[in-house]
Amino acid sequence: MTNGGVDRIVECTGSINAMISAFECVHDGWGVAVLVGVPNKDDSFKTHPVKFLNERTLKGTFFGNYKPRSNLPAVVEKYMNKELELEKFITHEVPFSEINKAFDYMLNGESLRCIIRMG
């Protein structure tokens, strides 16, 4: 279907099977797979080493290589100017006394972002 594989693929689900499939479907010689989704802590990425010897590239990133110290001021400015709608990404709010519930939401893939109220 792709005549040997795709040139680039970005995997965003965090499903270990999707991650492996993404890497295995890139073209030998120049294909690049970028893993963005966060897998379960117990998952293992297993593929045949020959896939790497065939010059496929596997990359990963947390938060798009975002650098808080240098990038955060621009994000705050965009938010304050109403150019960035962060509220739509907040799916849950919990009091600090229920912080474990926030981790459960995250680990079960049930939330995008959860606000933990301190007071």
C-alpha positions as CSV (number, residue, x, y, z in Angstrom):
1,M,0.0,0.0,0.0
2,T,2.9,2.4,0.7
3,N,5.4,0.9,-1.7
4,G,7.9,0.0,1.0
5,G,6.9,2.1,3.9
6,V,6.1,5.6,4.9
7,D,8.7,8.4,5.2
8,R,7.5,9.9,8.5
9,I,5.0,8.8,11.2
10,V,4.0,10.4,14.5
11,E,2.4,8.1,17.1
12,C,0.4,10.0,19.7
13,T,-1.8,7.4,21.4
14,G,0.6,5.9,23.9
15,S,-0.5,2.4,22.9
16,I,2.6,0.2,22.8
17,N,1.3,-1.8,19.9
18,A,0.7,1.4,17.9
19,M,4.2,2.5,18.8
20,I,5.7,-0.8,17.5
21,S,3.5,-0.7,14.4
22,A,4.5,2.9,13.7
23,F,8.2,2.1,13.8
24,E,7.8,-1.1,11.8
25,C,5.9,0.7,9.0
26,V,8.5,3.3,8.1
27,H,10.6,2.9,5.0
28,D,14.0,1.2,5.2
29,G,16.8,3.6,4.7
30,W,15.2,6.9,5.6
31,G,11.9,6.3,7.5
32,V,11.5,8.1,10.8
33,A,9.0,7.2,13.6
34,V,8.4,9.8,16.3
35,L,6.8,8.6,19.5
36,V,4.8,11.2,21.4
37,G,2.3,9.2,23.3
38,V,3.2,8.0,26.8
39,P,3.0,4.3,27.2
40,N,2.0,2.3,30.4
41,K,4.9,2.1,32.8
42,D,5.0,-1.7,32.4
43,D,5.1,-1.8,28.6
44,S,8.1,-3.0,26.7
45,F,9.0,-1.9,23.2
46,K,9.9,-5.1,21.3
47,T,11.0,-5.3,17.7
48,H,13.6,-7.1,15.7
49,P,17.0,-5.4,15.8
50,V,17.3,-5.8,12.0
51,K,14.7,-3.0,11.8
52,F,17.4,-0.6,13.1
53,L,20.1,-2.1,11.0
54,N,18.0,-1.2,7.9
55,E,18.5,2.4,8.8
56,R,15.1,3.3,10.2
57,T,15.1,6.0,12.8
58,L,13.2,6.0,16.1
59,K,12.8,9.2,18.0
60,G,10.7,10.2,21.1
61,T,9.7,13.4,22.8
62,F,8.1,14.5,26.0
63,F,6.0,17.6,25.6
64,G,7.5,18.3,22.1
65,N,10.9,19.1,23.6
66,Y,9.3,22.1,25.3
67,K,11.8,24.0,27.5
68,P,9.9,25.7,30.4
69,R,12.6,28.2,31.3
70,S,12.8,29.8,27.8
71,N,9.4,28.9,26.4
72,L,7.0,29.5,29.3
73,P,7.0,33.4,29.2
74,A,5.8,33.3,25.7
75,V,3.0,30.8,26.6
76,V,1.9,33.0,29.5
77,E,1.8,36.1,27.3
78,K,-0.3,34.2,24.7
79,Y,-2.7,33.1,27.4
80,M,-3.0,36.5,28.9
81,N,-3.7,37.9,25.4
82,K,-6.5,35.3,25.0
83,E,-4.6,33.8,22.1
84,L,-4.3,30.4,23.8
85,E,-7.4,28.5,25.2
86,L,-5.9,26.3,27.9
87,E,-9.2,25.7,29.7
88,K,-10.5,23.3,27.0
89,F,-7.6,20.9,27.9
90,I,-8.6,20.7,31.6
91,T,-10.8,17.6,32.0
92,H,-10.8,17.2,35.8
93,E,-10.3,19.1,39.0
94,V,-9.6,17.4,42.4
95,P,-8.7,18.8,45.9
96,F,-5.2,18.0,47.2
97,S,-6.7,15.5,49.6
98,E,-7.7,13.4,46.5
99,I,-4.4,13.7,44.6
100,N,-4.2,10.0,44.0
101,K,-7.4,10.3,42.0
102,A,-5.6,12.6,39.7
103,F,-2.9,10.0,39.2
104,D,-5.5,7.4,38.5
105,Y,-7.1,9.6,35.8
106,M,-3.7,10.0,34.2
107,L,-2.6,6.4,34.4
108,N,-6.0,5.1,33.1
109,G,-5.9,7.6,30.2
110,E,-9.1,9.3,31.4
111,S,-7.8,12.9,31.5
112,L,-5.9,15.4,29.4
113,R,-5.0,17.7,32.3
114,C,-6.1,17.7,35.9
115,I,-6.0,20.7,38.2
116,I,-5.2,19.9,41.8
117,R,-6.7,22.5,44.2
118,M,-4.4,23.2,47.1
119,G,-6.9,25.1,49.3
